[in-house]
Amino acid sequence: MRFEAIRARGPGGQHVNKTSSAIRATHVASGVSVRIESERSQHANKQLALQTLAWRIERIAQQNASRVRHQRRMQHYAVERGSPVRVFHGESFLPSG
């Protein structure tokens, strides 16, 4: 995890212009990044960033697992079953019975 304290955007007057309370959290392994600036406190924004980042990484993992399941299912339907090499015709090849 990498955290950066940055200045928040938007209205807020002196508080926004003087403090760096917004947080950009980046999950280094996956490259997923979130920016949180909803609270006045840097500490509260950091906690929200961790929660949001965990939620996004979990959602990406679920999407990947779903994609893999779908590919396996489609592979099952793509398998060609029972392709005979030779087909015999004629009365001598009919089943006796």
N, C-alpha and C positions, 0 to 999 in steps of 0.2 A: 504494500500500500504506500502511496505517496500522497501527501497532503500539501496543498498550497493555500495560503491565506491571501485573498484578493479583495479588492474593493467591490462592494455591492453596487448594482445599477439602480436607476430609477429614482423616484422621489424619496425624500427623507431628510433633506436639509443638511445641517452641519454634521450630524452623526454619520451619514453615509459618506460624506466627503472626507472626514477625518480618520475613520477607522477602517481596518481591513477585516471585516467580520464575515465575509462570504468565504466559503471553502470549496475548493475543487479537489475532489478525491479521485485518484486513479488507481485502478487495479492493474498493477504492472504486468502480471502474467497474461492477462487477456486483453489489456488495452482499453477496457471499459472505464468511462469517466463520467462523473456527475458533478454538477455545480449546484450548491445550496446556498441561498441567501435570504431565506424566509424569516430567520430569527435575528434579533439584535446581537445575540451572544455568539462568539466564535465557537465556544465549547458546545452549545446547543446545535449549531449548524454542523459541527463535526459529527455529532451523534446521529443526526438526521442523514448526513452523507453516508455514514457507514451502513445504516439501515437500508437506504435507497440502493446503494451499491450491491449489498447482499441480495436484495430482491431482484435487481436486474441480472446479476450473474446466475441466480437460480432460474430465472425465466429463460435465459439463453440456454442453460443446460437442459431444461425441459423441452425446449424447441428442438435442440439437437437430438435428444433421445427420441422424440416423436418422429423426426425425419428419418432416423435410422430404422425405427419400427416400420414406418411406411415403406421404406426401400426393401426391407426384408419381406414384407407382405407382397409387394409387387414382384419381387424375384420369385416367390412361390408360384404366382400365376404365370410367370414367363417360362417356367420349366416345361419342356415338351416331353410328354410322357408317352411311352409305348410306341416308339417309331420303329416299325419292323423293317428289317433289312430286305427280306424277300417276301413276296406274296405269291402263293401258289393258287392256280386256278385249275378247274377240271373236276370230273367226277371221281377220279381216283384219289383225290385229296380231301374228299368230304369226310366228316367224322362218321365213324360207324356207330350204329346204335339202334 
